[in-house]
Amino acid sequence: MALIALVTLLTVLLMFVTALMVGRARGAHGVHAPATSGHPAFDRAFRVQMNTLEQAVMFLPALWVAGTLGNATLAAAFGAVWLVGRIWYAVAYLKAAEHRGAGFVIGFLALVALLVEGVRGIVVHWL
């Protein structure tokens, strides 16, 4: 479970870093709160943060269900792949929105794998 906890904390760190990037982009491009759009670089940073938060809402419960009822090592590995995908997504999206696809697909597939492992764990637990 320590690996699941580590992936969880790294996910929180990723969310923290994306929030800092939005704050920095606000200052650099003069986009004052409560505005959520303005300069294209700010818009990309904001979308990276929001999409990461949206994905984390699904990812974290799936990670813990898969890790608790399924194979914890496998769940942690899928979680690490999700993190790599999200970081790839963020870096690519910040450069150019059209380059975000590969990171998104990696994260999406890792999430699907966690869901499958979680369902498998639940079924085995019930049987």
N, C-alpha and C positions, 0 to 999 in steps of 0.2 A: 504493500500500500504506500510505501514511502515514494516509489516512483510516480504513482498517481498523484500524490500530494505535490511532488516536485513539478510535474506537468501543470497542475492547477496553479501553483504559485508563479510559474513562468507565464502562464496565460494572463494572470492578473498583472504581471509586469508588462506584458505586451499591451494590455489595455491602458495602463498608466502611461507608457511611452507614447502611444497614439494620442492620448489626451494632451500630453505636453507638446506634441507636434502641432496640434490644432492651435493651442495657445500661442506657440511661436509664430505660426502662419498668420494668426490674427494680427499680432503686432507688426510683423514684417510687411503685411499687405493692407493694413489699415481697415480691417473688417471688424467693426465694433459690435460687441454683444448688444442685443440678442440676434443680430444678423447671422444667418447660416449659409450665406452665399455672398460672392463678391469676386475677388480675384481668382482666376482658374487654379492657381497653386493652393490657395486656401480651400477652394471647393474640393480638390482632390484629397487634401489632408483630412477634411471633415468627413468625406465619404469613406476613407480608410477607417477612421475611428468608428463611425456609425456602423459600417458593415462588420467590423470586428466585434463590436458589442452585440450586434444582431446574431452573429454566428456563435458567439460564446454562450449565449442563452440556451442554445441547443447543445453545444459541445460539452459544457461542463456536466450537466446531468447525465448525458450519454457516457461520458468518460467514467463517472463514478458508478453508474449501474453496471457497465461492462467490467470495471475493475473489481467491484464487490461481488457480483454474482457470476461473472465470467472469469476469464484468465487475466489476472492483474498485470502480468508482464506483457501480454499481448495488447491489452488495453493501453498501457503506458507507451508502448511502441507506436500504436495508432495515434495516441495523443501527441507524441513527439513529431510524427509526420504531419499532423494537423498544424502544429506550431510552425514547422518549417514552411508549410504551404501558406499560412497566414502572413508570415514574415516576407516570403517571396511576393505574395499579393501586395503587401504594403509598399515594399520597395519599388516594385514595378509600377503600381498605380501612381505613386508620387511622381515618378518620372513622366509617365504618359498613360492615361486611362486605358487606352486600347491594348496595353501590354499586361494587364492584370489577369488574363485568362488562365494561364498555366498555374499560378499560385492558387487561384480559386478552385480549379479542378482538383489539385492535390488535397486541399483542405476538405473539399466536398467528399472525395472518395474516402478519406480517413474518417470523416463523420459517418458515412454509410457503414464502414467497417465496424465502427464502435457500436452503431445501432444493431447491426447483425450480431455482434458478440454479446451485447446486452440481452437481446431477445434469446439467443442460444443459452445464456446463463440462466435466464428466468425459466425457460422450458426445462432445463436440466434440474433446476432447483425444485420445480413442481413435480417432476417425475420421481 
